Amino acid sequence: MWKQYAKIYVNITLFLACLISASLLLYRWLKIKNSQPKPKESRNGDIFSVWNYEGRIAFEDVIEATEDFDIKYCIGTGGYGSVYKAQLPSGRVIALKKLHKMEAEEPSFDKCFKNEVKLLTEVRHKNIVKLYGYCLHQRAMFLIYECMEKGSLFYVLRNEDEAAKLGWRKRVNIVKGIAHALSYLHHDCSLPIVHRDISSNNILLNSDWEAIISDFGTARFLYLDSSNQTVLAGTRGYIAPELAYSMMVNEKCDVYSFGVVALEIIMGEHPGELLSLLPSLPSDSNIMLKDVLDSRLLALNNHVVAQSVILVVKLALACLRSNPKSRPTMKQVCRELVVHKPVPLPQLLQQIPLWHLMHQHICILEQN
Protein backbone atom coordinates (compact mmCIF):
# COMPACT_ATOMS: atom_id res chain seq x y z
CA MET A 1 0.00 0.00 0.00
CA TRP A 2 2.77 2.40 0.92
CA LYS A 3 4.32 1.85 -2.53
CA GLN A 4 1.09 3.13 -4.16
CA TYR A 5 1.11 6.25 -1.93
CA ALA A 6 4.75 6.82 -2.75
CA LYS A 7 4.03 6.56 -6.47
CA ILE A 8 1.14 9.07 -6.21
CA TYR A 9 3.40 11.42 -4.20
CA VAL A 10 6.10 11.28 -6.88
CA ASN A 11 3.60 11.98 -9.66
CA ILE A 12 2.15 14.98 -7.82
CA THR A 13 5.63 16.31 -7.14
CA LEU A 14 6.61 15.98 -10.81
CA PHE A 15 3.38 17.72 -11.91
CA LEU A 16 3.94 20.63 -9.51
CA ALA A 17 7.55 20.94 -10.63
CA CYS A 18 6.49 21.09 -14.28
CA LEU A 19 3.80 23.64 -13.45
CA ILE A 20 6.26 25.86 -11.56
CA SER A 21 8.82 25.62 -14.38
CA ALA A 22 6.21 26.52 -16.98
CA SER A 23 5.09 29.49 -14.86
CA LEU A 24 8.66 30.71 -14.52
CA LEU A 25 9.24 30.41 -18.26
CA LEU A 26 6.00 32.30 -19.00
CA TYR A 27 6.95 35.00 -16.51
CA ARG A 28 10.39 35.45 -18.07
CA TRP A 29 8.90 35.57 -21.60
CA LEU A 30 6.36 38.22 -20.63
CA LYS A 31 9.07 40.26 -18.90
CA ILE A 32 11.30 40.17 -21.98
CA LYS A 33 8.37 41.01 -24.28
CA ASN A 34 7.29 43.98 -22.18
CA SER A 35 10.83 45.32 -21.98
CA GLN A 36 11.12 45.50 -25.76
CA PRO A 37 10.11 48.80 -27.44
CA LYS A 38 6.58 48.67 -28.78
CA PRO A 39 6.07 49.53 -32.44
CA LYS A 40 4.51 52.95 -32.83
CA GLU A 41 1.03 53.19 -34.22
CA SER A 42 0.85 54.91 -37.57
CA ARG A 43 -0.48 58.24 -36.38
CA ASN A 44 -0.18 60.13 -39.60
CA GLY A 45 -1.20 57.58 -42.14
CA ASP A 46 -4.67 56.32 -42.79
CA ILE A 47 -7.41 58.74 -41.78
CA PHE A 48 -9.86 55.95 -42.47
CA SER A 49 -8.66 54.61 -39.11
CA VAL A 50 -11.06 57.08 -37.54
CA TRP A 51 -13.83 54.63 -38.14
CA ASN A 52 -11.75 51.45 -38.41
CA TYR A 53 -10.25 51.91 -34.97
CA GLU A 54 -12.93 54.07 -33.35
CA GLY A 55 -10.65 57.08 -33.37
CA ARG A 56 -7.74 55.65 -31.35
CA ILE A 57 -5.16 56.55 -33.99
CA ALA A 58 -6.37 59.42 -36.12
CA PHE A 59 -8.20 61.14 -33.29
CA GLU A 60 -4.88 62.18 -31.76
CA ASP A 61 -3.74 63.51 -35.15
CA VAL A 62 -6.90 65.59 -35.46
CA ILE A 63 -6.54 67.01 -31.96
CA GLU A 64 -2.90 67.87 -32.66
CA ALA A 65 -3.57 69.36 -36.10
CA THR A 66 -6.38 71.61 -34.84
CA GLU A 67 -4.80 72.30 -31.43
CA ASP A 68 -7.87 70.77 -29.83
CA PHE A 69 -10.21 72.56 -32.27
CA ASP A 70 -8.82 76.03 -31.72
CA ILE A 71 -10.98 78.80 -33.19
CA LYS A 72 -8.17 79.88 -35.53
CA TYR A 73 -8.71 76.70 -37.56
CA CYS A 74 -12.45 77.28 -37.90
CA ILE A 75 -13.42 78.27 -41.46
CA GLY A 76 -17.18 78.40 -41.06
CA THR A 77 -20.29 77.00 -39.47
CA GLY A 78 -22.70 74.51 -40.99
CA GLY A 79 -26.28 73.65 -40.20
CA TYR A 80 -25.32 71.73 -37.08
CA GLY A 81 -21.62 72.20 -36.41
CA SER A 82 -18.45 74.16 -37.03
CA VAL A 83 -16.13 73.42 -39.94
CA TYR A 84 -12.36 73.31 -39.43
CA LYS A 85 -9.49 73.09 -41.87
CA ALA A 86 -6.43 71.15 -40.78
CA GLN A 87 -3.29 69.52 -42.11
CA LEU A 88 -2.45 66.08 -40.77
CA PRO A 89 1.17 65.07 -40.10
CA SER A 90 1.06 63.14 -43.38
CA GLY A 91 0.53 66.46 -45.21
CA ARG A 92 -3.07 65.70 -46.20
CA VAL A 93 -5.35 68.73 -45.83
CA ILE A 94 -8.81 67.86 -44.58
CA ALA A 95 -12.02 69.59 -43.55
CA LEU A 96 -13.77 68.56 -40.36
CA LYS A 97 -17.33 69.23 -39.34
CA LYS A 98 -17.44 69.08 -35.55
CA LEU A 99 -20.53 68.71 -33.44
CA HIS A 100 -20.14 70.77 -30.27
CA LYS A 101 -21.01 69.26 -26.92
CA MET A 102 -24.33 71.06 -26.61
CA GLU A 103 -25.21 70.15 -30.21
CA ALA A 104 -24.25 66.52 -29.63
CA GLU A 105 -26.73 66.37 -26.75
CA GLU A 106 -29.50 67.74 -28.96
CA PRO A 107 -31.38 64.78 -30.55
CA SER A 108 -32.08 66.60 -33.82
CA PHE A 109 -28.41 67.50 -34.37
CA ASP A 110 -27.28 64.00 -33.42
CA LYS A 111 -29.78 62.61 -35.92
CA CYS A 112 -28.48 64.89 -38.70
CA PHE A 113 -24.91 63.86 -37.92
CA LYS A 114 -25.68 60.15 -38.16
CA ASN A 115 -27.88 60.71 -41.20
CA GLU A 116 -25.02 62.38 -43.06
CA VAL A 117 -22.70 59.49 -42.19
CA LYS A 118 -25.23 56.93 -43.42
CA LEU A 119 -25.86 58.67 -46.74
CA LEU A 120 -22.31 59.65 -47.61
CA THR A 121 -21.00 56.14 -46.95
CA GLU A 122 -23.46 54.85 -49.56
CA VAL A 123 -23.02 57.35 -52.40
CA ARG A 124 -20.08 57.80 -54.76
CA HIS A 125 -20.00 60.58 -57.33
CA LYS A 126 -17.30 62.99 -58.42
CA ASN A 127 -19.57 65.97 -57.74
CA ILE A 128 -20.55 64.84 -54.24
CA VAL A 129 -18.24 65.50 -51.31
CA LYS A 130 -16.21 62.50 -50.18
CA LEU A 131 -16.51 61.42 -46.57
CA TYR A 132 -13.10 60.20 -45.46
CA GLY A 133 -14.15 59.17 -41.99
CA TYR A 134 -16.07 59.98 -38.87
CA CYS A 135 -15.46 59.77 -35.15
CA LEU A 136 -17.87 59.17 -32.28
CA HIS A 137 -15.67 60.03 -29.34
CA GLN A 138 -16.33 61.17 -25.79
CA ARG A 139 -14.31 64.30 -26.43
CA ALA A 140 -15.67 65.10 -29.88
CA MET A 141 -17.96 64.01 -32.68
CA PHE A 142 -16.78 64.97 -36.13
CA LEU A 143 -16.89 64.11 -39.81
CA ILE A 144 -13.79 64.20 -42.01
CA TYR A 145 -14.12 65.34 -45.63
CA GLU A 146 -11.87 66.13 -48.52
CA CYS A 147 -11.02 69.82 -48.40
CA MET A 148 -12.32 72.09 -51.16
CA GLU A 149 -9.71 74.75 -51.89
CA LYS A 150 -12.01 77.42 -53.32
CA GLY A 151 -14.61 77.29 -50.57
CA SER A 152 -18.34 77.69 -51.11
CA LEU A 153 -20.03 78.99 -54.24
CA PHE A 154 -21.77 81.54 -52.01
CA TYR A 155 -18.42 82.98 -50.93
CA VAL A 156 -16.93 83.03 -54.44
CA LEU A 157 -19.90 84.83 -56.00
CA ARG A 158 -19.84 87.50 -53.31
CA ASN A 159 -16.11 88.12 -53.46
CA GLU A 160 -15.30 90.57 -56.26
CA ASP A 161 -11.88 89.13 -57.04
CA GLU A 162 -12.97 85.49 -56.91
CA ALA A 163 -16.16 86.12 -58.90
CA ALA A 164 -14.15 87.75 -61.67
CA LYS A 165 -12.13 84.53 -62.01
CA LEU A 166 -15.33 82.57 -62.43
CA GLY A 167 -15.91 83.16 -66.14
CA TRP A 168 -18.93 82.07 -68.15
CA ARG A 169 -17.48 78.69 -69.17
CA LYS A 170 -16.65 77.83 -65.56
CA ARG A 171 -20.11 78.88 -64.44
CA VAL A 172 -21.80 76.70 -67.03
CA ASN A 173 -19.60 73.77 -65.96
CA ILE A 174 -20.55 74.35 -62.32
CA VAL A 175 -24.23 74.15 -63.27
CA LYS A 176 -23.55 70.92 -65.14
CA GLY A 177 -21.72 69.41 -62.15
CA ILE A 178 -24.60 70.19 -59.79
CA ALA A 179 -27.11 68.78 -62.29
CA HIS A 180 -25.18 65.52 -62.73
CA ALA A 181 -24.84 65.03 -58.96
CA LEU A 182 -28.57 65.58 -58.38
CA SER A 183 -29.48 63.30 -61.27
CA TYR A 184 -27.32 60.60 -59.69
CA LEU A 185 -29.03 61.03 -56.30
CA HIS A 186 -32.53 61.05 -57.78
CA HIS A 187 -32.21 58.35 -60.43
CA ASP A 188 -29.09 56.20 -59.99
CA CYS A 189 -29.14 55.21 -56.31
CA SER A 190 -30.83 52.07 -55.00
CA LEU A 191 -33.40 54.35 -53.39
CA PRO A 192 -33.89 57.93 -54.62
CA ILE A 193 -32.21 60.48 -52.37
CA VAL A 194 -33.37 64.07 -52.00
CA HIS A 195 -30.83 66.52 -50.62
CA ARG A 196 -33.42 69.05 -49.32
CA ASP A 197 -30.91 71.85 -48.83
CA ILE A 198 -29.39 72.72 -52.20
CA SER A 199 -28.05 76.28 -51.91
CA SER A 200 -24.93 78.18 -52.90
CA ASN A 201 -23.65 77.69 -49.35
CA ASN A 202 -23.73 73.93 -49.79
CA ILE A 203 -22.02 73.90 -53.18
CA LEU A 204 -18.25 73.76 -52.75
CA LEU A 205 -15.64 74.40 -55.44
CA ASN A 206 -12.42 72.42 -55.78
CA SER A 207 -9.12 73.65 -57.23
CA ASP A 208 -10.43 73.08 -60.77
CA TRP A 209 -13.58 75.14 -60.09
CA GLU A 210 -15.74 72.02 -60.20
CA ALA A 211 -18.95 71.90 -58.18
CA ILE A 212 -19.14 69.55 -55.19
CA ILE A 213 -22.42 69.12 -53.31
CA SER A 214 -22.00 68.97 -49.53
CA ASP A 215 -24.00 69.01 -46.27
CA PHE A 216 -26.25 65.95 -46.33
CA GLY A 217 -27.54 66.37 -42.78
CA THR A 218 -31.16 66.83 -43.88
CA ALA A 219 -31.04 64.56 -46.94
CA ARG A 220 -33.29 61.52 -46.96
CA PHE A 221 -34.21 58.43 -48.91
CA LEU A 222 -37.53 58.31 -50.76
CA TYR A 223 -39.57 55.16 -50.16
CA LEU A 224 -42.16 54.09 -52.72
CA ASP A 225 -44.51 52.74 -50.05
CA SER A 226 -44.38 55.90 -47.93
CA SER A 227 -46.01 59.32 -48.10
CA ASN A 228 -42.54 60.88 -47.56
CA GLN A 229 -44.10 63.58 -45.44
CA THR A 230 -41.53 65.58 -43.57
CA VAL A 231 -40.82 68.67 -41.55
CA LEU A 232 -39.71 71.76 -43.43
CA ALA A 233 -35.97 71.79 -44.12
CA GLY A 234 -33.68 73.85 -46.29
CA THR A 235 -32.36 77.37 -46.68
CA ARG A 236 -34.68 80.31 -47.01
CA GLY A 237 -34.81 81.56 -50.59
CA TYR A 238 -34.12 78.10 -52.05
CA ILE A 239 -37.07 76.10 -50.71
CA ALA A 240 -39.73 74.97 -53.20
CA PRO A 241 -42.96 76.93 -52.56
CA GLU A 242 -45.18 73.82 -52.31
CA LEU A 243 -43.30 72.64 -49.21
CA ALA A 244 -44.84 75.52 -47.27
CA TYR A 245 -48.28 73.89 -47.42
CA SER A 246 -47.87 70.25 -48.47
CA MET A 247 -44.81 69.16 -46.42
CA MET A 248 -44.44 66.36 -48.99
CA VAL A 249 -40.86 65.97 -50.08
CA ASN A 250 -39.87 64.58 -53.49
CA GLU A 251 -37.23 65.08 -56.18
CA LYS A 252 -38.98 68.16 -57.58
CA CYS A 253 -38.10 70.05 -54.39
CA ASP A 254 -34.42 69.68 -55.26
CA VAL A 255 -35.20 70.61 -58.86
CA TYR A 256 -36.63 73.96 -57.72
CA SER A 257 -33.59 74.63 -55.51
CA PHE A 258 -31.33 73.76 -58.44
CA GLY A 259 -33.16 76.36 -60.53
CA VAL A 260 -32.50 79.02 -57.90
CA VAL A 261 -28.79 78.15 -57.70
CA ALA A 262 -28.44 78.01 -61.51
CA LEU A 263 -29.89 81.53 -61.81
CA GLU A 264 -27.68 82.70 -58.94
CA ILE A 265 -24.61 81.44 -60.79
CA ILE A 266 -25.56 83.35 -63.95
CA MET A 267 -26.67 86.50 -62.11
CA GLY A 268 -23.80 86.53 -59.62
CA GLU A 269 -26.28 87.01 -56.80
CA HIS A 270 -29.41 85.41 -55.41
CA PRO A 271 -32.42 86.01 -57.72
CA GLY A 272 -34.36 87.50 -54.79
CA GLU A 273 -37.56 89.28 -55.86
CA LEU A 274 -37.27 87.89 -59.39
CA LEU A 275 -38.46 84.51 -58.04
CA SER A 276 -41.78 86.00 -56.98
CA LEU A 277 -42.19 87.83 -60.31
CA LEU A 278 -41.61 84.82 -62.59
CA PRO A 279 -44.96 82.99 -62.13
CA SER A 280 -46.91 86.02 -63.33
CA LEU A 281 -44.36 87.63 -65.64
CA PRO A 282 -46.35 89.27 -68.49
CA SER A 283 -45.38 88.87 -72.13
CA ASP A 284 -44.74 92.59 -72.40
CA SER A 285 -42.35 92.58 -69.44
CA ASN A 286 -39.28 94.71 -69.98
CA ILE A 287 -36.98 92.36 -68.07
CA MET A 288 -34.36 91.30 -70.59
CA LEU A 289 -31.81 88.50 -70.52
CA LYS A 290 -29.00 91.04 -70.29
CA ASP A 291 -30.57 92.30 -67.06
CA VAL A 292 -29.92 89.01 -65.28
CA LEU A 293 -26.34 88.44 -66.46
CA ASP A 294 -23.55 89.14 -63.99
CA SER A 295 -22.26 92.56 -65.03
CA ARG A 296 -18.86 91.87 -63.46
CA LEU A 297 -17.97 89.54 -66.35
CA LEU A 298 -17.09 90.43 -69.91
CA ALA A 299 -19.86 90.52 -72.48
CA LEU A 300 -20.90 87.21 -74.06
CA ASN A 301 -19.24 87.61 -77.44
CA ASN A 302 -18.42 83.94 -77.96
CA HIS A 303 -21.33 82.34 -79.81
CA VAL A 304 -20.97 78.86 -78.30
CA VAL A 305 -20.58 80.15 -74.73
CA ALA A 306 -23.54 82.51 -75.20
CA GLN A 307 -25.72 79.59 -76.30
CA SER A 308 -24.68 77.60 -73.25
CA VAL A 309 -25.54 80.47 -70.90
CA ILE A 310 -28.91 80.94 -72.58
CA LEU A 311 -29.61 77.22 -72.19
CA VAL A 312 -28.78 77.38 -68.47
CA VAL A 313 -31.21 80.26 -68.04
CA LYS A 314 -33.94 78.36 -69.94
CA LEU A 315 -33.47 75.28 -67.81
CA ALA A 316 -33.34 77.29 -64.58
CA LEU A 317 -36.62 78.98 -65.45
CA ALA A 318 -38.20 75.61 -66.26
CA CYS A 319 -37.06 74.27 -62.88
CA LEU A 320 -38.68 77.25 -61.14
CA ARG A 321 -42.19 76.58 -62.44
CA SER A 322 -44.82 76.86 -59.71
CA ASN A 323 -46.37 73.49 -60.47
CA PRO A 324 -43.91 70.74 -59.43
CA LYS A 325 -45.31 68.38 -62.08
CA SER A 326 -44.38 70.81 -64.84
CA ARG A 327 -40.76 70.98 -63.76
CA PRO A 328 -38.25 68.76 -65.57
CA THR A 329 -36.47 65.94 -63.81
CA MET A 330 -32.76 66.29 -63.19
CA LYS A 331 -32.16 63.48 -65.67
CA GLN A 332 -33.91 65.55 -68.35
CA VAL A 333 -31.90 68.62 -67.38
CA CYS A 334 -28.65 66.66 -67.70
CA ARG A 335 -29.67 65.23 -71.04
CA GLU A 336 -30.42 68.70 -72.38
CA LEU A 337 -27.10 70.04 -71.11
CA VAL A 338 -25.24 67.17 -72.79
CA VAL A 339 -27.03 66.91 -76.16
CA HIS A 340 -27.58 70.61 -76.71
CA LYS A 341 -26.16 71.81 -80.01
CA PRO A 342 -25.58 75.53 -80.59
CA VAL A 343 -27.85 77.13 -83.15
CA PRO A 344 -27.77 80.66 -84.57
CA LEU A 345 -28.96 83.26 -82.10
CA PRO A 346 -32.29 84.67 -83.23
CA GLN A 347 -31.40 88.13 -81.99
CA LEU A 348 -28.91 90.05 -79.93
CA LEU A 349 -28.67 89.12 -76.27
CA GLN A 350 -29.67 92.65 -75.37
CA GLN A 351 -32.96 92.11 -77.19
CA ILE A 352 -33.99 88.72 -75.73
CA PRO A 353 -36.79 89.13 -73.18
CA LEU A 354 -36.78 86.84 -70.14
CA TRP A 355 -40.42 86.00 -70.80
CA HIS A 356 -39.46 84.58 -74.20
CA LEU A 357 -36.98 82.19 -72.58
CA MET A 358 -39.58 81.12 -70.03
CA HIS A 359 -42.02 79.99 -72.70
CA GLN A 360 -39.66 78.91 -75.44
CA HIS A 361 -40.27 75.38 -76.73
CA ILE A 362 -37.77 72.81 -75.35
CA CYS A 363 -38.79 69.39 -76.62
CA ILE A 364 -36.97 67.35 -74.04
CA LEU A 365 -38.65 69.20 -71.17
CA GLU A 366 -42.13 68.84 -72.65
CA GLN A 367 -41.78 65.07 -72.36
CA ASN A 368 -42.05 65.46 -68.58
RAWO-V412267 format. One record per run of one state. SS is the DSSP state (H for helix, E for strand, - for the rest). FROM is the first residue (numbers start at 0). LEN is the number of residues. Records with the same first field share a line. If there is no record, write none. Layout:
SS: FROM-LEN / FROM-LEN
This chain:
-: 0-1 / 35-13 / 52-5 / 65-5 / 77-4 / 87-5 / 99-1 / 104-2 / 120-7 / 128-2 / 136-4 / 146-4 / 158-1 / 165-2 / 188-4 / 194-5 / 205-5 / 213-6 / 221-7 / 229-13 / 246-1 / 248-2 / 267-6 / 278-9 / 292-10 / 319-4 / 326-3 / 339-9 / 351-1 / 359-3 / 366-2
H: 1-34 / 48-4 / 57-8 / 70-3 / 100-4 / 106-14 / 152-6 / 159-6 / 167-21 / 199-3 / 242-4 / 250-17 / 273-5 / 288-4 / 302-17 / 323-3 / 329-10 / 348-3 / 353-6 / 362-4
E: 73-4 / 81-6 / 92-7 / 127-1 / 130-6 / 140-6 / 150-2 / 192-2 / 202-3 / 210-3 / 219-2 / 228-1 / 247-1 / 287-1 / 352-1
